[in-house]
Amino acid sequence: MSDTSLRVVWVYPDLLSTYGDQGNVLVVERRAQQRGLNVQRVDVRSDQPVPTSGDIYLIGGGEDRPQRLAAERLRRDGGLTRAADNGAIIFSVCAGYQILGQEFINDLGQREPGLGLLDVVSTRGEAERCVGDVLADIDEKLRLPQLTGFENHQGITHLGPTARPLARVRLGKGNGTGDGTEGAWNDTVFGTYMHGPVLARNPLIADLLVKLALDVNALPPVDDRWYEELRAERIAAATAAP
């Protein structure tokens, strides 16, 4: 696969990169390079236009005000929406997940329009924050092992009719609605509340993004021992917690 190139875009690292979420782009980059792919990584700051020619776009979490600023600039720029229309793969975390939805509550307590790339609406919960390790069963259509991650959010995200839950929680709060859902996805757009960074804990999700971008059913195998040790450690710690 050495003749194949992949363009990976990290969106607004200056605003949306909490809890090590920038590790997600490192994992995608590394997993692709292990398969002999030529990876071009593009870090796009919030004062720069979002290119529409990327293959995979990654968006992390952020605090309330940076989230509002990011949403405003992404709406005004339009590049990410055009990339989605072109079939790009988009993977978002926490604040980035909410931004991809129809709307969320911003730091001013107002309804903030999202990009409408996922059929979800996020509100602010009145109960205690959703904090801690999460274990969840990923949608069987994606053919992936159990999801492991760390959540820390006040938001509650409700899924509309065209959004599928990314996973069903066994441990943790997930979307915070009480219906057992975690994250959402539709076609090539994915959202989750999981940090960790989530793709380091779940490298096969990174592989899925690469496969979708390349439009292939499988990738050459790689040595996953380090990732499997990390997964086993985090899953054991989560299930042992009181």
C-alpha positions in Angstrom: 0.0 0.0 0.0 3.1 2.2 -0.1 1.8 4.0 -3.2 -1.3 5.2 -1.5 -1.5 8.5 0.3 -3.8 9.7 3.1 -4.4 13.3 4.1 -5.3 13.6 7.8 -6.7 16.9 9.1 -6.6 17.9 12.8 -9.2 20.6 13.2 -8.6 23.6 15.5 -5.9 22.2 17.9 -5.7 25.6 19.5 -9.3 25.5 20.6 -10.3 21.8 20.8 -7.6 19.5 22.3 -8.4 18.6 25.9 -7.6 15.4 27.7 -5.0 14.3 25.2 -7.4 14.3 22.3 -4.5 15.3 20.0 -3.3 11.7 20.5 -6.1 10.6 18.2 -4.4 12.2 15.2 -1.1 10.6 16.2 -2.7 7.2 16.4 -4.4 7.5 12.9 -1.1 8.7 11.5 0.8 5.9 13.0 -1.7 3.1 12.1 -1.7 4.3 8.5 2.1 4.5 8.3 2.4 1.0 9.7 0.6 -0.1 6.6 3.1 1.7 4.4 0.7 4.6 3.6 2.1 8.0 2.8 0.4 10.3 5.4 0.1 14.0 5.0 -0.9 15.5 8.3 -2.5 19.0 8.3 -3.0 20.9 11.6 -5.6 23.6 11.0 -5.7 26.4 13.5 -8.9 28.4 14.1 -7.7 31.4 12.1 -7.0 29.2 9.0 -9.4 27.8 6.4 -10.4 24.2 6.8 -9.2 22.4 3.6 -11.9 20.4 1.8 -9.5 17.9 0.2 -8.8 15.8 3.4 -9.5 12.2 3.8 -9.9 12.0 7.6 -10.8 14.9 9.8 -10.3 14.7 13.6 -11.9 17.1 16.2 -11.2 17.0 19.9 -12.9 18.3 23.0 -12.7 21.8 24.6 -14.0 24.1 27.3 -17.3 25.9 26.8 -16.0 29.2 25.3 -13.5 27.6 22.9 -16.4 25.3 21.8 -18.6 28.3 20.9 -15.7 30.0 19.1 -15.0 26.8 17.2 -18.6 26.4 16.2 -18.9 30.0 15.0 -15.7 29.7 12.9 -16.6 26.3 11.4 -20.0 27.6 10.4 -18.5 30.7 8.8 -15.7 28.8 7.1 -17.8 26.0 5.7 -14.9 23.8 4.8 -15.7 20.9 7.1 -19.3 20.8 5.9 -18.1 20.7 2.3 -15.6 18.0 3.1 -18.4 15.9 4.6 -20.5 16.5 1.5 -17.6 15.2 -0.5 -17.6 11.9 1.6 -14.7 12.7 4.0 -14.4 10.7 7.2 -15.0 12.8 10.3 -14.3 11.6 13.9 -15.2 14.0 16.8 -14.9 13.9 20.5 -16.9 15.6 23.3 -17.2 19.3 22.4 -16.4 18.4 18.8 -19.1 15.8 18.8 -21.7 18.4 20.0 -20.5 20.9 17.3 -21.3 18.3 14.6 -24.9 18.1 15.8 -27.9 20.3 15.2 -27.3 22.5 18.3 -25.9 22.7 21.7 -26.0 25.0 24.7 -23.0 27.4 24.7 -21.1 29.1 27.6 -23.7 32.0 27.5 -26.5 29.6 28.2 -27.9 30.0 24.7 -28.7 27.6 21.9 -25.8 27.5 19.6 -26.3 26.1 16.0 -24.0 23.2 15.1 -23.0 22.0 11.7 -25.8 19.5 11.3 -23.5 16.7 10.2 -25.0 14.4 12.9 -28.7 14.3 13.8 -28.2 15.0 17.5 -29.1 17.8 19.9 -27.1 18.5 23.0 -28.3 20.2 26.2 -26.8 20.8 29.6 -27.5 18.3 32.3 -28.7 19.4 35.7 -27.4 16.4 37.6 -23.7 15.8 38.4 -21.1 15.6 35.7 -20.6 12.4 33.8 -17.1 11.5 34.9 -15.2 8.2 34.8 -14.3 5.2 32.8 -16.7 3.9 30.2 -17.1 0.4 28.8 -19.6 0.0 25.9 -20.5 -2.4 23.1 -20.0 -0.8 19.8 -22.8 -0.9 17.2 -22.6 -4.4 15.7 -22.7 -3.0 12.1 -19.2 -1.6 12.7 -17.8 -5.0 13.7 -15.5 -3.7 16.4 -14.6 -4.9 19.9 -15.8 -3.2 23.1 -15.2 0.5 23.5 -13.1 1.8 26.4 -12.6 5.4 27.2 -12.9 8.2 29.8 -15.8 10.7 30.0 -15.9 14.1 31.6 -18.9 16.2 30.4 -22.0 18.0 31.7 -23.7 17.7 28.3 -26.6 15.4 27.4 -26.9 14.4 23.8 -30.2 13.2 22.3 -30.1 11.2 19.1 -32.5 12.0 16.2 -33.9 9.4 13.8 -31.0 9.4 11.4 -28.3 9.0 14.0 -27.3 5.5 15.2 -25.7 5.1 18.7 -22.0 4.5 18.3 -22.2 2.1 21.3 -24.3 0.9 24.2 -22.8 1.4 27.6 -22.2 -1.3 30.2 -20.3 1.0 32.5 -20.6 4.8 32.6 -23.1 7.4 31.3 -22.3 7.9 27.7 -24.7 10.4 26.1 -26.2 11.1 29.6 -29.8 10.5 28.5 -30.3 7.4 30.6 -31.1 5.3 27.5 -27.7 3.6 27.5 -26.4 5.1 24.3 -22.9 6.5 23.8 -21.9 8.7 20.9 -23.5 8.6 17.4 -22.7 7.9 13.8 -24.1 8.1 10.4 -22.3 6.9 7.3 -18.8 8.5 7.5 -19.4 10.9 10.4 -18.7 9.7 14.0 -19.1 11.4 17.4 -18.2 10.2 21.0 -17.7 11.6 24.5 -14.7 9.3 25.0 -11.3 10.7 25.8 -8.3 8.6 26.7 -7.3 9.4 23.9 -10.0 7.2 22.6 -8.1 6.0 19.5 -5.1 4.9 21.6 -7.5 2.8 23.7 -9.4 1.6 20.6 -6.9 1.3 17.7 -9.3 -0.7 15.6 -11.6 2.4 15.4 -8.6 4.2 13.9 -8.2 1.4 11.4 -11.9 1.7 10.6 -11.4 5.3 9.7 -8.5 4.5 7.5 -10.4 1.6 5.7 -13.4 3.9 5.1 -11.1 6.6 3.7 -9.4 4.1 1.4 -12.6 2.3 0.6 -11.2 -1.1 1.4 -12.5 -4.0 3.5 -9.3 -4.9 5.3 -5.8 -3.6 6.1 -2.5 -5.5 6.4 -2.0 -6.8 10.0 0.3 -5.0 12.4 1.8 -5.7 15.8 -1.0 -4.8 18.3 0.6 -6.1 21.5 1.2 -2.6 22.9 -2.4 -1.5 22.2 -3.8 -4.7 23.6 -1.8 -4.3 26.8 -3.2 -0.8 27.2 -6.7 -1.9 26.5 -6.5 -4.8 29.0 -5.1 -2.5 31.6 -7.8 0.2 31.3 -10.6 -2.3 31.0 -9.4 -4.1 34.2 -9.1 -0.8 36.0 -12.6 0.2 35.1 -14.2 -3.1 36.0 -12.3 -3.2 39.3 -13.4 0.3 40.4 -16.0 0.4 43.2 
